[in-house]
């Protein structure tokens, strides 16, 4: 029996996606058709997308900085704007000696760790952690050479990592609780609330990440944390209160903001 293959979606599929509000209906139809293995699976995938599920959950994968990453239903989908933070981390890594030790915290699918490892032209020691079991399953598939831990922030990490991390990259929940209801339905209904809701001002998890970072960073190590433009000043102040040198940076093109904290080198 020959394997089902349909690289050119039927016009009715495009029409259904367009009627459901999919702005890039033609592109989405092509991706769904290329991923489906049988006509029945194609029909089911189209139905899920028309019902409002994120395209990445329908496909079972997401594209991030040229990588195809496993994404299970209900897991946070990596955003293009996070690529800005990875670019900053890659630039900082150029000045690091030896094999950089990388931690992807609040890792979700492990997209940041995977992209950072791919972006460096040398071997890295890669670690990642998340509290969501489904996210951890995805990260273990996306980071086959890394160490992935399940638990709350730093809690599941081995003590041997303390004082050794060169690059600590974090895309934490930072949406203020009152604003979660304003998010697009794809995020609000189908992604975990814990990956979105950052508390009253959006910085509850951010502050906890920052407070714990100094004891895990190596001398000269960097914390790179994604936030929003309006939260950048307070995030930078929290980084400074933790004893790290802080600077904020951003990209208008990607609508991306990051705060970078650096531990002083040993004297």
C-alpha positions in Angstrom: 0.0 0.0 0.0 1.4 3.4 -0.9 1.9 6.1 1.7 -0.6 8.9 1.5 0.9 12.1 0.2 -0.7 15.4 -0.6 1.7 18.3 -1.0 -1.0 20.4 -2.8 -4.0 20.9 -0.5 -7.5 20.9 -2.0 -9.1 24.3 -2.5 -11.9 23.4 0.0 -9.2 23.0 2.7 -7.9 26.5 2.0 -11.4 27.9 1.9 -12.3 26.3 5.3 -9.1 27.7 6.9 -9.7 31.1 5.5 -13.3 31.1 6.7 -12.1 30.2 10.2 -9.9 33.4 10.2 -6.5 31.9 9.3 -4.7 34.8 7.7 -2.1 32.6 6.0 -4.6 29.9 5.0 -2.7 28.8 1.9 0.5 28.3 3.8 -1.2 26.5 6.7 -3.0 24.2 4.3 0.2 23.2 2.7 1.9 22.4 6.0 -1.1 20.4 7.2 -1.3 18.5 3.9 2.5 17.8 4.0 2.3 16.5 7.6 -0.9 14.3 7.3 -0.2 10.6 6.7 -3.7 9.6 5.6 -6.8 11.4 4.2 -8.5 10.7 7.6 -5.7 12.4 9.5 -5.8 15.3 7.1 -9.5 15.8 7.7 -8.9 15.6 11.5 -6.1 18.1 11.4 -8.1 20.6 9.4 -11.0 20.2 11.9 -8.7 20.9 14.9 -7.3 24.0 13.2 -10.7 25.3 12.2 -11.8 24.8 15.8 -9.1 27.3 16.9 -6.2 25.1 18.0 -2.7 26.6 17.4 -1.3 25.4 14.1 1.8 24.0 15.9 -0.4 21.8 18.1 -2.2 20.6 15.0 1.1 19.8 13.2 2.9 18.4 16.3 5.9 20.6 15.7 7.0 24.3 15.6 9.7 26.0 13.6 12.1 28.1 15.6 15.2 29.7 14.2 15.4 27.1 11.5 14.8 24.2 13.8 11.8 21.9 13.7 10.8 21.2 17.4 8.3 18.7 18.8 5.3 20.5 20.4 2.6 18.5 22.2 -1.0 19.8 22.6 -1.2 22.0 25.6 2.5 23.0 25.6 3.7 26.6 25.2 4.6 27.4 21.5 8.0 29.1 21.1 7.6 32.7 19.7 9.6 34.3 17.0 10.5 37.2 19.2 12.5 34.9 21.5 15.0 34.6 18.7 16.3 38.0 19.7 17.3 36.7 23.2 19.1 33.8 21.5 21.0 36.1 19.3 22.1 38.1 22.3 23.2 34.9 24.1 25.2 33.7 21.0 27.0 37.0 20.9 27.9 36.8 24.6 29.1 33.2 24.2 31.8 34.2 21.8 33.8 35.6 24.8 33.4 32.5 26.9 36.4 30.1 27.2 36.1 26.4 27.0 32.8 24.5 26.8 29.9 26.9 27.8 27.5 25.6 30.4 23.9 26.6 29.4 20.7 26.4 31.3 17.3 26.9 29.6 15.0 27.7 32.5 11.2 27.6 32.2 12.3 25.7 29.1 8.9 24.6 27.6 9.8 22.7 24.5 13.5 23.4 25.0 13.5 25.7 22.0 15.9 28.2 23.5 18.4 25.6 24.5 18.2 23.8 21.2 18.6 27.1 19.2 21.5 28.3 21.4 23.3 25.0 21.0 22.7 25.1 17.2 23.9 28.7 17.0 27.2 28.1 18.6 30.0 26.7 16.6 31.2 24.5 19.4 30.0 22.0 22.0 28.0 23.1 24.9 27.0 21.5 28.2 23.2 21.9 28.0 20.7 21.8 30.9 17.0 22.6 30.9 14.1 22.6 33.4 10.4 23.1 33.5 7.6 22.3 36.0 5.2 21.1 33.3 5.5 17.3 32.6 4.3 17.7 29.0 6.8 20.4 28.3 9.6 18.2 29.9 8.6 15.3 27.5 8.9 17.6 24.5 12.2 19.1 25.8 13.7 15.6 26.2 12.9 14.8 22.6 14.2 18.2 21.3 17.4 18.1 23.4 18.7 14.6 23.0 22.2 15.6 24.1 21.0 17.7 27.0 19.9 17.1 30.6 16.3 18.0 31.2 14.8 18.2 34.7 11.2 18.4 35.9 10.4 20.8 38.8 10.0 24.4 39.9 12.8 26.7 38.6 16.1 25.8 40.2 14.7 23.1 42.6 15.3 20.0 40.4 18.8 21.1 39.3 21.8 19.1 40.6 23.9 21.0 43.2 27.0 20.5 41.1 25.7 23.1 38.7 25.9 25.9 41.3 28.4 28.5 40.3 29.1 26.9 36.9 26.4 28.3 34.5 27.8 30.6 31.8 24.5 31.3 30.0 21.2 31.2 31.8 18.4 31.9 29.3 14.8 32.3 30.5 11.5 33.1 28.8 9.3 33.1 31.9 5.6 33.9 32.2 5.4 37.7 32.3 1.8 38.6 31.3 0.0 40.4 34.2 -2.9 38.3 35.5 -5.5 41.0 34.5 -4.2 40.9 30.9 -4.3 37.1 30.3 -7.9 37.4 29.2 -6.8 39.8 26.4 -4.5 37.3 24.8 -5.4 35.7 21.5 -7.7 32.6 21.9 -4.9 30.3 20.6 -2.8 31.2 23.6 -5.5 31.8 26.2 -7.4 28.6 25.5 -4.8 26.1 24.4 -1.5 27.0 26.2 -0.9 26.4 29.9 -1.8 29.3 32.1 1.3 28.8 34.2 3.4 29.6 31.1 1.6 32.9 30.5 0.4 34.3 33.9 3.1 36.2 35.7 1.0 37.5 38.6 -0.3 40.9 39.4 2.4 42.9 37.6 3.7 40.0 35.5 7.0 39.7 37.4 6.3 37.1 40.1 8.3 34.4 38.4 10.8 36.9 36.9 11.7 38.0 40.4 12.2 34.4 41.7 14.4 33.6 38.7 16.5 36.7 39.3 16.8 36.1 43.0 18.2 32.6 42.5 20.5 33.3 39.6 23.6 34.6 41.4 24.4 31.4 43.2 24.1 29.4 39.9 26.0 31.7 37.6 29.7 31.2 37.0 31.9 34.3 37.5 31.4 36.4 34.4 28.2 34.3 33.6 25.1 35.9 32.1 21.4 35.8 32.9 19.3 36.6 29.8 15.6 37.0 30.6 12.8 37.8 28.2 10.3 40.5 29.3 8.2 43.3 27.8 9.3 46.9 27.1 7.1 48.3 29.9 8.5 45.8 32.4 12.2 46.2 31.4 13.1 48.9 33.9 11.7 47.1 36.9 13.3 43.8 35.7 16.6 45.5 35.4 16.3 47.0 38.9 15.6 43.5 40.3 18.7 42.2 38.5 20.8 45.0 40.1 19.3 44.3 43.6 20.5 40.7 43.1 24.0 42.0 42.7 24.4 41.6 39.0 25.3 44.2 36.4 22.1 44.9 34.4 21.3 46.2 31.0 18.1 46.2 28.9 18.0 45.7 25.1 15.4 45.1 22.5 14.3 44.8 18.9 11.5 46.9 17.4 11.3 44.6 14.4 10.6 41.5 16.6 8.8 43.4 19.4 11.3 41.8 21.7 12.8 43.0 25.0 15.5 41.3 27.1 17.3 42.2 30.3 20.8 40.9 30.7 22.4 40.4 34.1 26.1 39.6 34.4 27.9 38.3 37.5 31.2 39.9 38.2 34.3 37.9 37.4 36.4 36.6 40.2 39.2 38.8 41.4 
